[in-house]
C-alpha cells in the first residue's frame, strides 16, 4: 500500500467511524503455537456501542470477557471478576 493509499484508507475509516453507532459480531480465532500439532480455536462475540463501550467475550474453549467502559476495564475470567481504572493512563486513553 502506498502512502497515499494508506492516508485515503485512514480518512475513509475515520469518516465511517463517526457514523457508526454500534457493531455486533461473532468471531472465530485460530492461534498457532509451534509446540502444538493443531491450532487452538476460540469463538466468541464482539460488541461496540458508541460512544465508549466495547465488549470482547470468548465463549469457547473457555469463558473470558473484557469490557472497556467509562475509563475502566472490567474483566470476567470464568467467574473471577476484576476491574482496572485506566482514566489516568495515557497509553490506554
C-alpha positions as CSV (number, residue, x, y, z in Angstrom):
1,X,0.0,0.0,0.0
2,X,1.4,3.4,-0.9
3,X,1.5,6.3,1.5
4,X,-1.3,8.0,-0.4
5,X,-3.5,4.8,-0.3
6,X,-2.8,4.4,3.4
7,X,-3.9,8.0,4.0
8,X,-7.0,7.6,2.0
9,X,-7.9,4.5,3.8
10,X,-7.4,6.1,7.2
11,X,-9.6,9.1,6.2
12,X,-12.3,6.7,5.0
13,X,-12.2,4.7,8.2
14,X,-12.4,7.8,10.3
15,X,-15.5,9.0,8.4
16,X,-17.1,5.6,8.7
17,X,-16.3,5.5,12.4
18,X,-18.1,8.9,13.0
19,X,-21.3,7.5,11.7
20,X,-21.1,4.1,13.4
21,X,-23.3,3.7,16.4
22,X,-22.9,0.0,17.1
23,X,-21.2,-3.1,15.8
24,X,-22.1,-6.7,16.9
25,X,-20.2,-9.7,15.6
26,X,-19.5,-13.4,16.3
27,X,-15.8,-14.3,15.8
28,X,-13.6,-17.3,15.4
29,X,-9.9,-17.0,16.3
30,X,-7.2,-19.5,15.5
31,X,-3.9,-19.3,17.5
32,X,-0.9,-21.2,16.2
33,X,1.8,-22.4,18.7
34,X,4.8,-24.2,17.3
35,X,4.8,-26.7,20.1
36,X,1.2,-27.9,19.4
37,X,0.2,-30.1,16.5
38,X,-3.1,-28.3,16.0
39,X,-4.1,-24.6,16.2
40,X,-6.2,-23.5,19.1
41,X,-9.7,-22.5,18.0
42,X,-11.6,-19.9,20.1
43,X,-15.1,-18.5,19.4
44,X,-16.8,-15.5,20.9
45,X,-18.7,-12.2,20.4
46,X,-17.6,-8.6,19.9
47,X,-19.8,-5.7,20.7
48,X,-19.2,-1.9,20.3
49,X,-21.7,0.8,21.2
50,X,-20.9,4.4,20.8
51,X,-19.6,6.4,22.4
52,X,-17.5,4.3,24.7
53,X,-18.4,0.7,25.2
54,X,-16.5,-2.3,23.8
55,X,-17.0,-5.9,25.0
56,X,-14.8,-8.7,23.7
57,X,-16.0,-12.1,25.0
58,X,-14.6,-15.6,24.4
59,X,-17.2,-18.4,24.8
60,X,-15.1,-21.5,23.8
61,X,-12.9,-23.2,24.8
62,X,-13.2,-21.0,28.0
63,X,-15.3,-18.2,29.2
64,X,-13.5,-14.8,29.4
65,X,-14.9,-11.3,28.8
66,X,-13.3,-7.9,28.9
67,X,-15.3,-4.7,28.8
68,X,-13.9,-1.2,28.2
69,X,-16.3,1.4,29.6
70,X,-16.1,4.8,31.4
71,X,-12.3,4.8,31.6
72,X,-12.3,1.3,33.2
73,X,-11.5,-2.2,32.1
74,X,-13.8,-4.9,33.6
75,X,-12.6,-8.5,33.3
76,X,-14.6,-11.7,34.0
77,X,-12.3,-14.7,33.8
78,X,-14.6,-17.7,34.3
79,X,-16.3,-16.0,37.3
80,X,-13.2,-14.3,38.7
81,X,-14.0,-10.6,38.3
82,X,-11.7,-7.6,38.4
83,X,-11.5,-4.1,37.2
84,X,-8.8,-1.6,36.3
85,X,-9.1,2.2,36.3
86,X,-7.4,3.4,33.1
87,X,-8.5,7.0,33.3
88,X,-5.1,8.2,34.4
89,X,-3.1,6.1,32.0
90,X,-2.1,8.0,28.8
91,X,-1.4,4.8,26.8
92,X,-4.9,3.3,27.5
93,X,-6.7,6.6,26.8
